[in-house]
């Protein structure tokens, strides 16, 4: 008995519909029913939209998926058990900072051309950066990440002094010191503002760091504060200066990848006792125990306490007021996973641009709500890292020595903090007075 092929296509219905109906009736696979009805074996034919499919073609549909599956399995097995030396090397783009093209510094003392300060002030932010129109109609200053540094040959050919100063400003952010064998253990980091300080004052600030670093074979990383305005939502130094501290510290870690600790020192602070090494403050246990404080970081927000005793060397060190508020005129961050994590939290736009009560609440919040950071934080008395000077013109001097008592700066303290000078608008004169004291005796 034979049937004409047209009997298979008498009713043009989709196979999926036939399949559903037959399965509902308990008949089974409709393709098997047709094969049985025609007296054909399973290997003789197949049905594809009412057409006969040859055995050769059907085998191709079956073999190809199996072949692909076999190849994938073999690849996974070989890649898993193959020795590392036989694998193809995996290459990634080189790590870089804000700029793709970086310059290796010949010295661990990285600081800008201070003599350019008057010209930079005259050029201003508008002349130093590119002004870009955003999609929402706002304007922002930006840098060119692919900007190439000025070569020595280009410097010799250029007669435009303003252009040379501008390129020096932009190229300064490209300097790094990735020399593992020559890397300093500690790096002193400072922001300087050419709009608010004259050249002579900036020279004293930078020289103060250089003298200390050379004495202990440390590195220094000094940048213009104006270099970081492109990263801020408010692109002005005055309202964004405190936020820039986390930015320059992260940049410093990139510039000195093999250094262990970084000390941020405000431009209104001076190192007064250059004989004190940073190792003693954070690695010498008796000194740590004598200087540490155990107070809640955020007293008005159910603030947590730092651990009474650290299980390891600290990743973060902050001086603290007696009311628990952190003093950010000087602090230390380790070049570690948790040190970088802390700075990355602060630099995250969601955290940085949130409407905090003040910068101290921002820092305190990050520490308070991340126990893994708080457990690695050392809080010390202010006189340890930021001994306050209220008014340098009204010091209690006895036998040529300053006596500030338990709370103020006294001769022999490590760092003098002149943060109050901003309120009195006397930072230049205050720094001049304390700079002279730092060179006495």
C-alpha positions as a LaTeX table, in Angstrom:
\begin{tabular}{lrrr}
\hline
Residue & $x$ (\AA) & $y$ (\AA) & $z$ (\AA) \\
\hline
Unk1 & 0.00 & 0.00 & 0.00 \\
Unk2 & 1.32 & 3.40 & $-0.89$ \\
Unk3 & 0.10 & 6.87 & $-0.22$ \\
Unk4 & 0.70 & 9.93 & $-2.28$ \\
Unk5 & 2.82 & 12.58 & $-0.67$ \\
Unk6 & $-0.05$ & 15.08 & $-1.06$ \\
Unk7 & $-1.92$ & 13.20 & 1.68 \\
Unk8 & 0.72 & 14.46 & 4.07 \\
Unk9 & 0.06 & 18.06 & 3.11 \\
Unk10 & $-3.69$ & 17.94 & 2.66 \\
Unk11 & $-4.17$ & 20.16 & 5.69 \\
Unk12 & $-1.52$ & 22.79 & 6.03 \\
Unk13 & $-1.13$ & 23.05 & 9.74 \\
Unk14 & 2.02 & 23.89 & 11.63 \\
Unk15 & 3.81 & 20.85 & 13.09 \\
Unk16 & 3.78 & 22.47 & 16.49 \\
Unk17 & $-0.04$ & 22.49 & 16.48 \\
Unk18 & $-0.24$ & 18.84 & 15.39 \\
Unk19 & 2.29 & 17.92 & 17.99 \\
Unk20 & 0.37 & 19.61 & 20.78 \\
Unk21 & $-2.94$ & 18.01 & 19.84 \\
Unk22 & $-1.51$ & 14.51 & 19.48 \\
Unk23 & 0.39 & 14.75 & 22.72 \\
Unk24 & $-2.81$ & 15.87 & 24.45 \\
Unk25 & $-4.53$ & 12.71 & 23.12 \\
Unk26 & $-1.72$ & 10.55 & 24.42 \\
Unk27 & $-0.66$ & 9.46 & 20.93 \\
Unk28 & 2.97 & 10.52 & 21.34 \\
Unk29 & 5.37 & 12.10 & 18.90 \\
Unk30 & 3.41 & 12.86 & 15.66 \\
Unk31 & 6.51 & 12.17 & 13.58 \\
Unk32 & 6.70 & 8.62 & 14.90 \\
Unk33 & 2.98 & 8.11 & 14.12 \\
Unk34 & 3.50 & 9.15 & 10.49 \\
Unk35 & 6.52 & 6.91 & 10.14 \\
Unk36 & 4.61 & 3.94 & 11.53 \\
Unk37 & 1.58 & 4.64 & 9.33 \\
Unk38 & 3.73 & 4.74 & 6.18 \\
Unk39 & 5.55 & 1.62 & 7.16 \\
Unk40 & 8.88 & 3.42 & 7.26 \\
Unk41 & 11.60 & 3.01 & 9.84 \\
Unk42 & 12.83 & 5.82 & 11.98 \\
Unk43 & 16.01 & 6.02 & 9.93 \\
Unk44 & 14.29 & 6.19 & 6.54 \\
Unk45 & 12.76 & 9.64 & 6.55 \\
Unk46 & 12.03 & 12.78 & 8.53 \\
Unk47 & 9.39 & 15.42 & 8.23 \\
Unk48 & 10.18 & 19.12 & 7.98 \\
Unk49 & 7.19 & 21.34 & 7.24 \\
Unk50 & 5.54 & 18.58 & 5.18 \\
Unk51 & 8.63 & 17.73 & 3.07 \\
Unk52 & 10.73 & 14.62 & 2.97 \\
Unk53 & 14.26 & 15.11 & 4.29 \\
Unk54 & 16.97 & 12.81 & 3.06 \\
Unk55 & 18.87 & 10.58 & 5.45 \\
Unk56 & 22.14 & 12.31 & 4.51 \\
Unk57 & 20.74 & 15.72 & 5.35 \\
Unk58 & 19.21 & 14.47 & 8.57 \\
Unk59 & 22.54 & 13.01 & 9.66 \\
Unk60 & 24.21 & 16.33 & 9.00 \\
Unk61 & 21.78 & 18.04 & 11.38 \\
Unk62 & 22.60 & 15.44 & 14.01 \\
Unk63 & 26.37 & 15.26 & 13.62 \\
Unk64 & 27.11 & 19.00 & 13.55 \\
Unk65 & 25.80 & 19.78 & 17.09 \\
Unk66 & 27.65 & 16.75 & 18.42 \\
Unk67 & 30.85 & 17.89 & 16.74 \\
Unk68 & 30.52 & 21.40 & 18.17 \\
Unk69 & 29.86 & 20.00 & 21.63 \\
Unk70 & 32.92 & 17.74 & 21.36 \\
Unk71 & 35.18 & 20.63 & 20.30 \\
Unk72 & 33.98 & 22.83 & 23.18 \\
Unk73 & 34.52 & 20.07 & 25.74 \\
Unk74 & 38.02 & 19.36 & 24.41 \\
Unk75 & 38.90 & 23.07 & 24.51 \\
Unk76 & 37.79 & 23.36 & 28.13 \\
Unk77 & 39.74 & 20.26 & 29.13 \\
Unk78 & 42.91 & 21.34 & 27.34 \\
Unk79 & 42.77 & 24.93 & 28.63 \\
Unk80 & 42.21 & 23.70 & 32.19 \\
Unk81 & 45.02 & 21.16 & 32.36 \\
Unk82 & 47.53 & 22.73 & 29.98 \\
Unk83 & 50.72 & 24.01 & 31.73 \\
Unk84 & 50.94 & 27.79 & 32.02 \\
Unk85 & 54.08 & 27.88 & 29.90 \\
Unk86 & 52.21 & 26.44 & 26.89 \\
Unk87 & 49.30 & 28.87 & 27.03 \\
Unk88 & 49.14 & 31.94 & 24.84 \\
Unk89 & 50.06 & 35.05 & 26.87 \\
Unk90 & 47.18 & 37.34 & 27.83 \\
Unk91 & 47.96 & 41.01 & 27.34 \\
Unk92 & 46.13 & 43.96 & 28.90 \\
Unk93 & 46.48 & 47.69 & 28.27 \\
Unk94 & 49.13 & 49.25 & 30.53 \\
Unk95 & 47.84 & 50.86 & 33.72 \\
Unk96 & 47.81 & 54.63 & 33.66 \\
Unk97 & 46.49 & 57.58 & 35.64 \\
Unk98 & 44.50 & 60.50 & 34.29 \\
Unk99 & 46.82 & 60.60 & 31.27 \\
Unk100 & 47.61 & 57.70 & 28.96 \\
Unk101 & 51.13 & 58.96 & 28.25 \\
Unk102 & 53.22 & 59.16 & 31.41 \\
Unk103 & 56.76 & 60.32 & 32.17 \\
Unk104 & 59.12 & 58.49 & 34.52 \\
Unk105 & 60.65 & 60.94 & 36.98 \\
Unk106 & 64.39 & 60.74 & 37.59 \\
Unk107 & 63.87 & 61.61 & 41.27 \\
Unk108 & 61.39 & 60.61 & 43.99 \\
Unk109 & 61.02 & 64.32 & 44.77 \\
Unk110 & 58.13 & 65.27 & 42.48 \\
Unk111 & 57.00 & 68.90 & 42.70 \\
Unk112 & 55.94 & 71.53 & 40.15 \\
Unk113 & 57.89 & 74.49 & 38.80 \\
Unk114 & 57.08 & 76.89 & 41.61 \\
Unk115 & 58.49 & 79.84 & 39.65 \\
Unk116 & 55.57 & 79.45 & 37.23 \\
Unk117 & 53.00 & 80.41 & 39.89 \\
Unk118 & 52.58 & 84.09 & 38.82 \\
Unk119 & 52.14 & 83.15 & 35.14 \\
Unk120 & 49.70 & 80.35 & 35.97 \\
Unk121 & 47.63 & 82.76 & 38.03 \\
Unk122 & 47.53 & 85.11 & 35.05 \\
Unk123 & 46.53 & 82.35 & 32.62 \\
Unk124 & 43.79 & 81.05 & 34.92 \\
Unk125 & 41.73 & 77.88 & 34.72 \\
Unk126 & 40.09 & 78.92 & 31.45 \\
Unk127 & 43.44 & 79.11 & 29.72 \\
Unk128 & 44.77 & 75.83 & 31.10 \\
Unk129 & 41.99 & 73.39 & 30.23 \\
Unk130 & 39.58 & 72.60 & 27.42 \\
Unk131 & 36.03 & 73.92 & 27.91 \\
Unk132 & 33.55 & 71.33 & 26.66 \\
Unk133 & 29.81 & 71.65 & 26.10 \\
Unk134 & 27.93 & 68.71 & 27.65 \\
Unk135 & 24.75 & 67.09 & 26.30 \\
Unk136 & 22.62 & 68.86 & 28.91 \\
Unk137 & 23.95 & 72.26 & 27.87 \\
Unk138 & 26.36 & 72.71 & 30.78 \\
Unk139 & 30.02 & 73.52 & 30.30 \\
Unk140 & 32.89 & 71.68 & 31.97 \\
Unk141 & 36.66 & 71.92 & 31.96 \\
Unk142 & 38.26 & 68.68 & 30.79 \\
Unk143 & 41.69 & 67.29 & 29.96 \\
Unk144 & 42.79 & 65.22 & 26.97 \\
Unk145 & 43.75 & 61.80 & 28.37 \\
Unk146 & 45.78 & 61.08 & 25.21 \\
Unk147 & 47.75 & 64.34 & 25.51 \\
Unk148 & 51.45 & 63.73 & 24.88 \\
Unk149 & 54.16 & 65.36 & 27.01 \\
Unk150 & 56.32 & 68.10 & 25.55 \\
Unk151 & 59.62 & 66.66 & 24.34 \\
Unk152 & 62.95 & 68.33 & 25.08 \\
Unk153 & 63.28 & 69.19 & 21.41 \\
Unk154 & 59.87 & 70.88 & 21.38 \\
Unk155 & 60.80 & 72.88 & 24.47 \\
Unk156 & 63.95 & 74.17 & 22.78 \\
Unk157 & 62.08 & 75.22 & 19.65 \\
Unk158 & 59.22 & 76.97 & 21.49 \\
Unk159 & 59.63 & 80.66 & 22.16 \\
Unk160 & 56.12 & 81.15 & 23.57 \\
Unk161 & 56.71 & 81.27 & 27.34 \\
Unk162 & 53.00 & 81.07 & 28.14 \\
Unk163 & 52.73 & 77.85 & 26.13 \\
Unk164 & 55.75 & 76.41 & 27.94 \\
Unk165 & 54.20 & 77.20 & 31.33 \\
Unk166 & 50.87 & 75.68 & 30.29 \\
Unk167 & 52.50 & 72.49 & 28.99 \\
Unk168 & 54.60 & 72.24 & 32.15 \\
Unk169 & 51.39 & 72.48 & 34.20 \\
Unk170 & 49.68 & 69.71 & 32.20 \\
Unk171 & 52.75 & 67.48 & 31.98 \\
Unk172 & 53.34 & 67.59 & 35.73 \\
Unk173 & 50.38 & 65.25 & 36.23 \\
Unk174 & 52.08 & 62.68 & 33.99 \\
Unk175 & 55.10 & 62.18 & 36.28 \\
Unk176 & 55.46 & 58.81 & 38.02 \\
Unk177 & 58.24 & 57.00 & 39.91 \\
Unk178 & 57.70 & 53.25 & 39.30 \\
Unk179 & 61.25 & 52.19 & 40.22 \\
Unk180 & 60.88 & 49.27 & 42.60 \\
Unk181 & 64.50 & 49.12 & 43.76 \\
Unk182 & 64.71 & 52.88 & 44.36 \\
Unk183 & 61.21 & 53.42 & 45.71 \\
Unk184 & 60.92 & 55.29 & 49.03 \\
Unk185 & 58.97 & 53.69 & 51.84 \\
Unk186 & 57.08 & 56.90 & 52.67 \\
Unk187 & 55.84 & 59.74 & 50.46 \\
Unk188 & 54.73 & 63.20 & 51.66 \\
Unk189 & 51.80 & 64.54 & 49.61 \\
Unk190 & 50.69 & 68.19 & 49.36 \\
Unk191 & 48.34 & 70.35 & 47.30 \\
Unk192 & 49.43 & 73.94 & 46.62 \\
Unk193 & 47.17 & 76.70 & 45.32 \\
Unk194 & 48.81 & 79.31 & 43.08 \\
Unk195 & 45.74 & 81.57 & 43.30 \\
Unk196 & 45.89 & 82.06 & 47.07 \\
Unk197 & 49.63 & 81.93 & 47.75 \\
Unk198 & 52.46 & 83.93 & 46.24 \\
Unk199 & 55.58 & 82.33 & 44.83 \\
Unk200 & 57.73 & 82.91 & 47.92 \\
Unk201 & 55.19 & 81.24 & 50.22 \\
Unk202 & 54.83 & 78.25 & 47.90 \\
Unk203 & 58.63 & 77.92 & 47.83 \\
Unk204 & 58.66 & 77.67 & 51.64 \\
Unk205 & 55.88 & 75.07 & 51.66 \\
Unk206 & 57.62 & 72.87 & 49.09 \\
Unk207 & 61.09 & 73.36 & 50.57 \\
Unk208 & 59.77 & 72.28 & 53.95 \\
Unk209 & 58.73 & 68.93 & 52.47 \\
Unk210 & 61.92 & 68.52 & 50.44 \\
Unk211 & 64.17 & 69.08 & 53.47 \\
Unk212 & 62.30 & 66.49 & 55.51 \\
Unk213 & 62.15 & 63.94 & 52.69 \\
Unk214 & 65.85 & 64.21 & 51.89 \\
Unk215 & 66.73 & 63.71 & 55.54 \\
Unk216 & 64.87 & 60.38 & 55.73 \\
Unk217 & 65.12 & 59.30 & 52.06 \\
Unk218 & 61.39 & 59.70 & 51.53 \\
Unk219 & 59.59 & 60.84 & 48.41 \\
Unk220 & 57.37 & 63.89 & 47.96 \\
Unk221 & 54.42 & 64.37 & 45.64 \\
Unk222 & 53.31 & 67.99 & 45.31 \\
Unk223 & 50.65 & 69.00 & 42.77 \\
Unk224 & 48.87 & 72.21 & 41.94 \\
Unk225 & 45.35 & 72.12 & 43.39 \\
Unk226 & 44.10 & 73.50 & 40.07 \\
Unk227 & 45.13 & 70.25 & 38.36 \\
Unk228 & 42.20 & 68.46 & 40.00 \\
Unk229 & 39.35 & 70.84 & 39.18 \\
Unk230 & 38.40 & 68.72 & 36.15 \\
Unk231 & 37.48 & 65.85 & 38.51 \\
Unk232 & 35.19 & 67.96 & 40.69 \\
Unk233 & 31.50 & 68.71 & 40.18 \\
Unk234 & 32.17 & 72.29 & 41.34 \\
Unk235 & 35.19 & 73.24 & 39.26 \\
Unk236 & 36.71 & 75.76 & 41.62 \\
Unk237 & 39.54 & 75.24 & 44.10 \\
Unk238 & 38.04 & 76.95 & 47.15 \\
Unk239 & 34.81 & 74.88 & 47.51 \\
Unk240 & 36.44 & 71.65 & 46.28 \\
Unk241 & 39.83 & 71.79 & 47.99 \\
Unk242 & 38.91 & 69.36 & 50.78 \\
Unk243 & 37.54 & 66.87 & 48.24 \\
Unk244 & 40.76 & 67.05 & 46.25 \\
Unk245 & 42.73 & 65.50 & 49.11 \\
Unk246 & 41.43 & 62.02 & 48.33 \\
Unk247 & 42.10 & 62.59 & 44.63 \\
Unk248 & 45.74 & 63.56 & 45.04 \\
Unk249 & 46.34 & 60.70 & 47.48 \\
Unk250 & 45.02 & 58.20 & 44.93 \\
Unk251 & 47.18 & 59.81 & 42.24 \\
Unk252 & 50.21 & 59.60 & 44.55 \\
Unk253 & 49.71 & 55.86 & 45.07 \\
Unk254 & 49.64 & 55.43 & 41.30 \\
Unk255 & 52.78 & 57.55 & 40.89 \\
Unk256 & 54.66 & 55.60 & 43.62 \\
Unk257 & 53.32 & 52.04 & 43.24 \\
Unk258 & 55.99 & 50.52 & 45.50 \\
Unk259 & 55.85 & 53.00 & 48.39 \\
Unk260 & 54.21 & 51.70 & 51.58 \\
Unk261 & 52.68 & 54.78 & 53.22 \\
Unk262 & 51.55 & 58.24 & 52.12 \\
Unk263 & 51.30 & 61.25 & 54.42 \\
Unk264 & 48.95 & 64.00 & 53.27 \\
Unk265 & 50.04 & 67.37 & 54.60 \\
Unk266 & 47.90 & 70.45 & 54.13 \\
Unk267 & 49.50 & 73.50 & 52.53 \\
Unk268 & 48.83 & 75.40 & 55.76 \\
Unk269 & 50.86 & 72.87 & 57.78 \\
Unk270 & 54.61 & 72.71 & 58.30 \\
Unk271 & 56.93 & 69.95 & 59.48 \\
Unk272 & 58.59 & 71.46 & 62.55 \\
Unk273 & 60.63 & 68.55 & 63.90 \\
Unk274 & 62.38 & 66.87 & 60.99 \\
Unk275 & 64.10 & 64.36 & 63.28 \\
Unk276 & 60.89 & 62.35 & 63.79 \\
Unk277 & 60.59 & 59.53 & 61.21 \\
Unk278 & 57.14 & 58.47 & 60.09 \\
Unk279 & 57.98 & 54.85 & 60.91 \\
Unk280 & 58.04 & 55.74 & 64.59 \\
Unk281 & 54.50 & 57.14 & 64.54 \\
Unk282 & 52.78 & 54.10 & 63.08 \\
Unk283 & 55.16 & 51.16 & 63.43 \\
Unk284 & 56.73 & 51.72 & 66.86 \\
Unk285 & 54.23 & 50.12 & 69.23 \\
Unk286 & 55.08 & 52.11 & 72.40 \\
Unk287 & 54.66 & 55.37 & 70.46 \\
Unk288 & 51.40 & 54.16 & 68.95 \\
Unk289 & 50.01 & 53.23 & 72.37 \\
Unk290 & 51.02 & 56.58 & 73.86 \\
Unk291 & 49.42 & 58.65 & 71.09 \\
Unk292 & 46.29 & 56.73 & 70.16 \\
Unk293 & 42.70 & 57.71 & 70.97 \\
Unk294 & 39.62 & 55.50 & 71.20 \\
Unk295 & 36.67 & 57.80 & 70.56 \\
Unk296 & 33.58 & 57.41 & 68.35 \\
Unk297 & 34.18 & 58.93 & 64.93 \\
Unk298 & 30.62 & 60.23 & 64.60 \\
Unk299 & 29.37 & 60.98 & 68.10 \\
Unk300 & 26.03 & 62.40 & 66.93 \\
Unk301 & 25.32 & 59.52 & 64.52 \\
Unk302 & 25.77 & 56.48 & 66.77 \\
Unk303 & 29.40 & 56.38 & 65.77 \\
Unk304 & 31.45 & 53.26 & 66.33 \\
Unk305 & 34.76 & 53.10 & 68.14 \\
Unk306 & 38.00 & 52.04 & 66.56 \\
Unk307 & 39.39 & 48.81 & 68.04 \\
Unk308 & 41.28 & 49.22 & 71.30 \\
Unk309 & 44.16 & 47.30 & 69.77 \\
Unk310 & 44.87 & 46.79 & 66.08 \\
Unk311 & 45.44 & 43.24 & 64.92 \\
Unk312 & 47.93 & 44.47 & 62.32 \\
Unk313 & 49.70 & 47.61 & 61.18 \\
Unk314 & 47.20 & 50.40 & 60.45 \\
Unk315 & 46.08 & 51.20 & 56.93 \\
Unk316 & 44.67 & 54.59 & 57.94 \\
Unk317 & 45.92 & 57.09 & 60.53 \\
Unk318 & 43.98 & 60.24 & 61.48 \\
Unk319 & 44.47 & 62.85 & 64.18 \\
Unk320 & 41.24 & 63.42 & 66.09 \\
Unk321 & 39.72 & 66.27 & 68.07 \\
Unk322 & 38.53 & 65.57 & 71.59 \\
Unk323 & 34.94 & 65.71 & 70.31 \\
Unk324 & 35.64 & 62.87 & 67.86 \\
Unk325 & 35.87 & 65.00 & 64.69 \\
Unk326 & 38.71 & 63.98 & 62.39 \\
Unk327 & 41.45 & 66.50 & 61.63 \\
Unk328 & 42.20 & 66.31 & 57.90 \\
Unk329 & 45.13 & 68.71 & 57.87 \\
Unk330 & 47.39 & 65.63 & 58.06 \\
Unk331 & 46.61 & 61.92 & 57.71 \\
Unk332 & 48.30 & 58.73 & 56.55 \\
Unk333 & 47.04 & 56.12 & 54.06 \\
Unk334 & 48.76 & 52.80 & 53.35 \\
Unk335 & 49.37 & 51.53 & 49.85 \\
Unk336 & 47.20 & 48.49 & 50.52 \\
Unk337 & 43.90 & 46.99 & 49.44 \\
Unk338 & 42.00 & 48.75 & 52.23 \\
Unk339 & 43.88 & 52.03 & 51.81 \\
Unk340 & 42.99 & 52.15 & 48.12 \\
Unk341 & 39.43 & 51.04 & 48.85 \\
Unk342 & 39.00 & 53.91 & 51.30 \\
Unk343 & 40.21 & 56.48 & 48.75 \\
Unk344 & 38.10 & 54.94 & 45.99 \\
Unk345 & 35.01 & 55.27 & 48.18 \\
Unk346 & 35.76 & 58.96 & 48.73 \\
Unk347 & 36.41 & 59.56 & 45.03 \\
Unk348 & 33.21 & 57.83 & 43.91 \\
Unk349 & 30.95 & 60.63 & 42.56 \\
Unk350 & 27.98 & 59.17 & 44.45 \\
Unk351 & 29.87 & 59.62 & 47.73 \\
Unk352 & 31.85 & 62.73 & 46.84 \\
Unk353 & 28.87 & 64.73 & 45.54 \\
Unk354 & 26.41 & 63.75 & 48.25 \\
Unk355 & 25.18 & 66.64 & 50.39 \\
Unk356 & 27.20 & 65.94 & 53.53 \\
Unk357 & 27.13 & 68.27 & 56.50 \\
Unk358 & 30.87 & 68.75 & 56.00 \\
Unk359 & 33.96 & 66.94 & 54.77 \\
Unk360 & 34.59 & 65.45 & 58.23 \\
Unk361 & 31.19 & 63.77 & 58.20 \\
Unk362 & 31.96 & 62.31 & 54.78 \\
Unk363 & 35.22 & 60.74 & 55.94 \\
Unk364 & 33.64 & 59.64 & 59.20 \\
Unk365 & 30.68 & 58.05 & 57.43 \\
Unk366 & 32.89 & 55.94 & 55.16 \\
Unk367 & 34.84 & 54.67 & 58.16 \\
Unk368 & 31.85 & 54.27 & 60.47 \\
Unk369 & 29.78 & 52.15 & 58.09 \\
Unk370 & 32.60 & 49.98 & 56.79 \\
Unk371 & 33.92 & 47.96 & 59.75 \\
Unk372 & 36.66 & 46.41 & 57.62 \\
Unk373 & 38.10 & 49.92 & 57.26 \\
Unk374 & 37.44 & 51.04 & 60.81 \\
Unk375 & 39.22 & 47.95 & 62.17 \\
Unk376 & 42.34 & 49.07 & 60.32 \\
Unk377 & 42.20 & 52.71 & 61.42 \\
Unk378 & 44.45 & 54.29 & 64.02 \\
Unk379 & 43.23 & 57.51 & 65.65 \\
Unk380 & 45.86 & 59.64 & 67.35 \\
Unk381 & 45.96 & 62.83 & 69.38 \\
Unk382 & 46.17 & 66.01 & 67.35 \\
Unk383 & 49.60 & 66.87 & 68.72 \\
Unk384 & 50.92 & 63.72 & 67.05 \\
Unk385 & 50.23 & 64.76 & 63.44 \\
Unk386 & 48.52 & 68.16 & 63.51 \\
Unk387 & 49.54 & 70.20 & 66.52 \\
Unk388 & 47.33 & 73.33 & 66.27 \\
Unk389 & 48.64 & 76.89 & 66.20 \\
Unk390 & 45.88 & 79.40 & 66.90 \\
Unk391 & 47.86 & 82.61 & 66.35 \\
Unk392 & 51.62 & 82.62 & 65.63 \\
Unk393 & 51.81 & 86.28 & 66.64 \\
Unk394 & 50.61 & 85.42 & 70.15 \\
Unk395 & 52.69 & 82.41 & 71.15 \\
Unk396 & 53.72 & 81.54 & 74.67 \\
Unk397 & 57.50 & 81.58 & 74.29 \\
Unk398 & 59.81 & 80.67 & 77.17 \\
Unk399 & 63.57 & 80.38 & 76.72 \\
Unk400 & 63.14 & 80.55 & 72.92 \\
Unk401 & 60.74 & 77.61 & 73.04 \\
Unk402 & 57.03 & 77.59 & 72.29 \\
Unk403 & 54.83 & 76.17 & 75.02 \\
Unk404 & 51.34 & 75.38 & 73.81 \\
Unk405 & 50.34 & 73.15 & 76.69 \\
Unk406 & 48.51 & 69.88 & 76.19 \\
Unk407 & 46.38 & 71.04 & 73.28 \\
Unk408 & 48.48 & 73.53 & 71.30 \\
Unk409 & 51.74 & 73.39 & 69.42 \\
Unk410 & 54.91 & 73.19 & 71.50 \\
Unk411 & 58.52 & 73.12 & 70.40 \\
Unk412 & 59.44 & 69.55 & 69.53 \\
Unk413 & 56.04 & 68.59 & 68.10 \\
Unk414 & 56.20 & 66.94 & 64.69 \\
Unk415 & 53.80 & 69.07 & 62.61 \\
Unk416 & 52.25 & 72.48 & 63.18 \\
Unk417 & 48.76 & 72.99 & 61.75 \\
Unk418 & 47.79 & 76.56 & 60.85 \\
Unk419 & 44.23 & 75.76 & 59.79 \\
Unk420 & 42.88 & 78.75 & 61.76 \\
Unk421 & 44.76 & 81.15 & 59.49 \\
Unk422 & 41.99 & 80.86 & 56.89 \\
Unk423 & 39.51 & 82.42 & 59.30 \\
Unk424 & 41.88 & 85.28 & 60.09 \\
Unk425 & 43.01 & 85.60 & 56.45 \\
Unk426 & 46.62 & 85.50 & 57.60 \\
Unk427 & 47.98 & 82.26 & 56.13 \\
Unk428 & 50.90 & 83.85 & 54.30 \\
Unk429 & 52.20 & 85.72 & 57.36 \\
Unk430 & 51.49 & 82.79 & 59.71 \\
Unk431 & 53.42 & 80.38 & 57.50 \\
Unk432 & 56.31 & 82.83 & 57.35 \\
Unk433 & 56.50 & 83.03 & 61.17 \\
Unk434 & 56.34 & 79.26 & 61.70 \\
Unk435 & 58.76 & 78.56 & 58.84 \\
Unk436 & 61.36 & 80.64 & 60.68 \\
Unk437 & 60.68 & 78.71 & 63.90 \\
Unk438 & 61.17 & 75.42 & 62.02 \\
Unk439 & 64.76 & 76.46 & 61.26 \\
Unk440 & 65.65 & 77.53 & 64.79 \\
Unk441 & 67.91 & 75.43 & 66.96 \\
\hline
\end{tabular}
